Amino acid sequence: MNKKILFSFAIATLLFSCKSATDSATTASINEVGVTIDLNKIVDDKVLVTVKSPTITSSEIVYQLPKIIPGTYSEDDYGKFVDDLKAYDKKGNLLKVEKKDVNSWTISDAQKLDKVTYLVNDTFDIEKSGGMGGGDVFSPAGTNIDEGKNFMLNNHGFVGYFTDKKDLTYKVTVLHPETLFGATSLIDSDASATSDVFITSRYNELVDNPIMYSKPDYTSFTVDGMEILFSVYSPSGKHSAKALSGSLEKTMRAQKKFLGPINDNKKYTVLLYLSDMKKKDAKGFGALEHNTSTTVVFPEMMPSSALGEQIKDVVSHEFFHIVTPLSVHSNEIHYFDFNTPKMSKHLWMYEGVTEYFANLFQVNQGLIDEEDFYLRMTEKIRNAKRMNDKMPFTKMSANVLEKPYKDQYLNVYEKGALIAMCVDITIREKSNGERGILDLMQKLSNEFGSKKPFSDEQLFDRIVALTYPEVGAFLTTYVDGETPINYEEYFAKMGVSNSIIKKTGNPFLNKSTPCISGIPATKEIVIRANTELTPFLTNMGLKADDVIKSINGKEYNIDGISEMMESVQSWKEGDVITMKIKRNDKEQTLSGKAIIPMNESKGYNLSDTSKKNLNQAWLKG
């Protein structure tokens, strides 16, 4: 009790009774939204959510769940997963509720409102395509309810907001079995083993922090002052956080080193949900970024080596979103309207710069070589040219929820990354290699940051002020305009041109044609019939339908075929190779020398050596 209440209590006792003090306490304004999510009592595969109302003075209030959330650019209508929404006053009487639309409920006599209750269905077990063009919610933005085993709480799927109350504090209590651990970047303020309490400053922060409850399987490591939590749910236990964390840790250390001082997050969480493809489960594979976390969904059946590579690639992209749009973003992002959104013009930056960084950092930190980087960029050029190359990127971005613009959305990962590359090259050229687009993003982050958005119309002018007029001319002509980009012109600025590239191939691939296949029933790896074999396989004496049992003493079947294909990449020309095979049901051992194919393809490499220093500043600076 504060002094004011004590004083009121004393006066009331002398003059009347203590009742007036009680009335004073109950009529005090409540300026937070209290939420309870009960994971203990599952009803027909549904979770009960109770939302305690803040003080409402109007006669009506609308309670809403999002139509769309940041990062998906898809209208998913999370309200359609809500059943039996009811509103109560403080005495437990029902208030009138009218469903306004699929995501909204109008509550009458709202000044009497005490709480709202409803049941939530999950999205994973009704997916047909995982949101990949089939109308489902994209799985990393979806929800899962698997009683006693796993709950994926993407909070926008469970918790809504009252009209004009999104900026109030949210206090969320999650009741859960003691056997389940809630992995999140949020801080649990409750020491109980069966109740977690999370407090966020506003609704947007709650939506920005997913929570995954499952049997504890996590690992953590620290990178330059940032604690990384990696939590894995594998239904059968095939994969574990410990086994998968090696490549993730290596990647994130390289990313932090690349970024330098641009980010000062103290905690980052990677939530990996592995889907059981034999059951009704998540089918949309990929990841969704958040300010301090990433949700990732992949099939559990993937071999560990392939899964590790996929995690590395998707987390690379999502982690770089801490730069943009999470640290550098417009009003449309900062004050995101979950039900009638206005989209920003700058997807070229939010997704394009992020995708470019996800590739640039790998060559910068020595995870891939320069030819691999050029190859990735040329692949993006080919993909971008299949899209509408004359559609202004700013116009597409602002209208991305509508046709024909939404059909061009995937170009944000292709042409968007190439736009970022050309901006980077322009800055490098004008600064004699001293600065690039990373320097630009650092300056924009310092000027704006996560709590200070910019105006959409303001961005180009700020970029020019921080760089050069030539960057502004590029943005006006190629991003805001209809002119296709001449990528050869920009590559040439860095001494790079189109040429024939020779690259070592795989002894089991004839160029791009595999010489092996698998038999699902027996899990055997066999030499394909009616296929021209590589010189290595011919020299070893292999024939069609031979079954490969082991290579250099290591046994393989189709579960380890990715590992086998990866291991042969380390062979050197002339290495002695021993292979145990089965031919006509009889085992035999073959020996021979490794013959490494050299494949030729069109691509880009450094041809103007006079620009080598500038080229290295671009790729390694």
Secondary structure as the mmCIF struct_conf table of DSSP 4:
data_model
#
loop_
_struct_conf.conf_type_id
_struct_conf.id
_struct_conf.beg_label_comp_id
_struct_conf.beg_label_asym_id
_struct_conf.beg_label_seq_id
_struct_conf.end_label_comp_id
_struct_conf.end_label_asym_id
_struct_conf.end_label_seq_id
HELX_RH_AL_P HELX_RH_AL_P1 LYS A 3 LEU A 15
BEND BEND1 PHE A 16 PHE A 16
TURN_TY1_P TURN_TY1_P1 CYS A 18 CYS A 18
HELX_RH_AL_P HELX_RH_AL_P2 LYS A 19 THR A 26
TURN_TY1_P TURN_TY1_P2 THR A 27 THR A 27
BEND BEND2 ALA A 28 ALA A 28
STRN STRN1 GLU A 32 VAL A 43
TURN_TY1_P TURN_TY1_P3 ASP A 44 ASP A 45
STRN STRN2 LYS A 46 LYS A 52
BEND BEND3 SER A 58 SER A 59
STRN STRN3 GLU A 60 GLN A 64
BEND BEND4 LYS A 67 LYS A 67
TURN_TY1_P TURN_TY1_P4 PRO A 70 THR A 72
BEND BEND5 SER A 74 SER A 74
HELX_RH_3T_P HELX_RH_3T_P1 TYR A 78 PHE A 81
STRN STRN4 VAL A 82 ASP A 89
TURN_TY1_P TURN_TY1_P5 LYS A 90 LYS A 91
BEND BEND6 GLY A 92 GLY A 92
HELX_LH_PP_P HELX_LH_PP_P1 ASN A 93 ASN A 93
STRN STRN5 LEU A 94 LEU A 95
HELX_LH_PP_P HELX_LH_PP_P2 LYS A 96 LYS A 96
STRN STRN6 VAL A 97 ASP A 101
TURN_TY1_P TURN_TY1_P6 VAL A 102 ASN A 103
STRN STRN7 SER A 104 SER A 108
BEND BEND7 ASP A 109 ASP A 109
HELX_RH_3T_P HELX_RH_3T_P2 ALA A 110 LYS A 112
STRN STRN8 LEU A 113 ASN A 121
BEND BEND8 THR A 123 THR A 123
HELX_RH_3T_P HELX_RH_3T_P3 PHE A 124 ILE A 126
BEND BEND9 LYS A 128 SER A 129
TURN_TY1_P TURN_TY1_P7 GLY A 130 GLY A 131
BEND BEND10 MET A 132 ASP A 136
HELX_LH_PP_P HELX_LH_PP_P3 VAL A 137 PHE A 138
HELX_RH_3T_P HELX_RH_3T_P4 SER A 139 ALA A 141
BEND BEND11 GLY A 142 GLY A 142
STRN STRN9 ASN A 144 ASP A 146
TURN_TY1_P TURN_TY1_P8 GLU A 147 LYS A 149
STRN STRN10 ASN A 150 LEU A 153
HELX_RH_3T_P HELX_RH_3T_P5 ASN A 155 GLY A 157
TURN_TY1_P TURN_TY1_P9 PHE A 158 PHE A 158
STRN STRN11 TYR A 161 PHE A 162
TURN_TY1_P TURN_TY1_P10 THR A 163 ASP A 164
TURN_TY1_P TURN_TY1_P11 LYS A 166 ASP A 167
BEND BEND12 LEU A 168 LEU A 168
STRN STRN12 THR A 169 LEU A 175
TURN_TY1_P TURN_TY1_P12 GLU A 178 THR A 179
STRN STRN13 PHE A 181 ALA A 183
BEND BEND13 SER A 185 LEU A 186
HELX_LH_PP_P HELX_LH_PP_P4 ILE A 187 ASP A 188
BEND BEND14 ALA A 193 THR A 194
STRN STRN14 SER A 195 THR A 200
BEND BEND15 SER A 201 ARG A 202
HELX_RH_AL_P HELX_RH_AL_P3 TYR A 203 VAL A 207
TURN_TY1_P TURN_TY1_P13 ASP A 208 ASP A 208
STRN STRN15 ILE A 211 SER A 214
BEND BEND16 LYS A 215 LYS A 215
STRN STRN16 TYR A 218 VAL A 223
TURN_TY1_P TURN_TY1_P14 ASP A 224 GLY A 225
STRN STRN17 MET A 226 TYR A 233
TURN_TY1_P TURN_TY1_P15 PRO A 235 SER A 236
BEND BEND17 GLY A 237 GLY A 237
HELX_RH_AL_P HELX_RH_AL_P4 ALA A 241 LEU A 259
HELX_RH_3T_P HELX_RH_3T_P6 GLY A 260 ILE A 262
BEND BEND18 LYS A 266 LYS A 266
STRN STRN18 LYS A 267 SER A 275
TURN_TY1_P TURN_TY1_P16 MET A 277 LYS A 278
BEND BEND19 LYS A 279 LYS A 280
STRN STRN19 GLY A 286 GLU A 289
BEND BEND20 ASN A 291 THR A 292
STRN STRN20 SER A 293 PRO A 299
TURN_TY1_P TURN_TY1_P17 GLU A 300 MET A 301
BEND BEND21 MET A 302 MET A 302
HELX_RH_AL_P HELX_RH_AL_P5 SER A 304 PHE A 319
HELX_RH_3T_P HELX_RH_3T_P7 PHE A 320 ILE A 322
TURN_TY1_P TURN_TY1_P18 VAL A 323 SER A 327
BEND BEND22 VAL A 328 VAL A 328
STRN STRN21 SER A 330 SER A 330
HELX_RH_AL_P HELX_RH_AL_P6 ASN A 331 HIS A 334
TURN_TY1_P TURN_TY1_P19 TYR A 335 TYR A 335
BEND BEND23 PHE A 338 THR A 340
BEND BEND24 LYS A 345 LYS A 345
HELX_RH_AL_P HELX_RH_AL_P7 LEU A 347 LEU A 347
HELX_RH_PI_P HELX_RH_PI_P1 TRP A 348 VAL A 353
HELX_RH_AL_P HELX_RH_AL_P8 THR A 354 ASN A 364
TURN_TY1_P TURN_TY1_P20 GLN A 365 GLY A 366
BEND BEND25 LEU A 367 ILE A 368
HELX_RH_AL_P HELX_RH_AL_P9 GLU A 370 LYS A 385
TURN_TY1_P TURN_TY1_P21 ARG A 386 ARG A 386
BEND BEND26 MET A 387 MET A 387
TURN_TY1_P TURN_TY1_P22 ASP A 389 LYS A 390
BEND BEND27 MET A 391 MET A 391
HELX_RH_AL_P HELX_RH_AL_P10 PHE A 393 ALA A 398
TURN_TY1_P TURN_TY1_P23 ASN A 399 LEU A 401
BEND BEND28 GLU A 402 GLU A 402
TURN_TY1_P TURN_TY1_P24 LYS A 403 TYR A 405
HELX_RH_3T_P HELX_RH_3T_P8 LYS A 406 VAL A 412
TURN_TY1_P TURN_TY1_P25 TYR A 413 GLU A 414
HELX_RH_AL_P HELX_RH_AL_P11 LYS A 415 LYS A 430
TURN_TY1_P TURN_TY1_P26 SER A 431 GLY A 433
BEND BEND29 GLU A 434 GLU A 434
HELX_RH_AL_P HELX_RH_AL_P12 ILE A 437 GLU A 447
TURN_TY1_P TURN_TY1_P27 PHE A 448 PHE A 448
TURN_TY1_P TURN_TY1_P28 SER A 450 LYS A 451
STRN STRN22 PHE A 454 PHE A 454
HELX_RH_3T_P HELX_RH_3T_P9 ASP A 456 GLN A 458
HELX_RH_AL_P HELX_RH_AL_P13 LEU A 459 LEU A 466
BEND BEND30 THR A 467 THR A 467
HELX_RH_AL_P HELX_RH_AL_P14 PRO A 469 PHE A 474
HELX_RH_PI_P HELX_RH_PI_P2 LEU A 475 VAL A 479
BEND BEND31 ASP A 480 GLU A 482
HELX_LH_PP_P HELX_LH_PP_P5 THR A 483 ILE A 485
HELX_RH_AL_P HELX_RH_AL_P15 TYR A 487 LYS A 493
TURN_TY1_P TURN_TY1_P29 MET A 494 GLY A 495
STRN STRN23 VAL A 496 THR A 504
TURN_TY1_P TURN_TY1_P30 PRO A 507 PHE A 508
STRN STRN24 LEU A 509 ASN A 510
TURN_TY1_P TURN_TY1_P31 LYS A 511 SER A 512
STRN STRN25 THR A 513 PRO A 514
BEND BEND32 CYS A 515 CYS A 515
STRN STRN26 ILE A 516 ILE A 519
TURN_TY1_P TURN_TY1_P32 PRO A 520 LYS A 523
STRN STRN27 GLU A 524 ILE A 527
HELX_LH_PP_P HELX_LH_PP_P6 ARG A 528 ARG A 528
BEND BEND33 ALA A 529 THR A 531
HELX_LH_PP_P HELX_LH_PP_P7 GLU A 532 THR A 534
HELX_RH_AL_P HELX_RH_AL_P16 PRO A 535 MET A 540
TURN_TY1_P TURN_TY1_P33 GLY A 541 GLY A 541
TURN_TY1_P TURN_TY1_P34 ALA A 544 ASP A 545
HELX_LH_PP_P HELX_LH_PP_P8 ASP A 546 ASP A 546
STRN STRN28 VAL A 547 ILE A 551
TURN_TY1_P TURN_TY1_P35 ASN A 552 GLY A 553
STRN STRN29 LYS A 554 GLU A 555
HELX_RH_3T_P HELX_RH_3T_P10 ILE A 558 GLY A 560
HELX_RH_AL_P HELX_RH_AL_P17 ILE A 561 SER A 567
HELX_RH_3T_P HELX_RH_3T_P11 VAL A 568 SER A 570
TURN_TY1_P TURN_TY1_P36 GLU A 573 GLY A 574
STRN STRN30 VAL A 576 ARG A 583
TURN_TY1_P TURN_TY1_P37 ASN A 584 ASP A 585
STRN STRN31 LYS A 586 LYS A 593
STRN STRN32 MET A 598 LEU A 606
HELX_RH_3T_P HELX_RH_3T_P12 THR A 609 LYS A 611
HELX_RH_AL_P HELX_RH_AL_P18 LYS A 612 LYS A 620
#
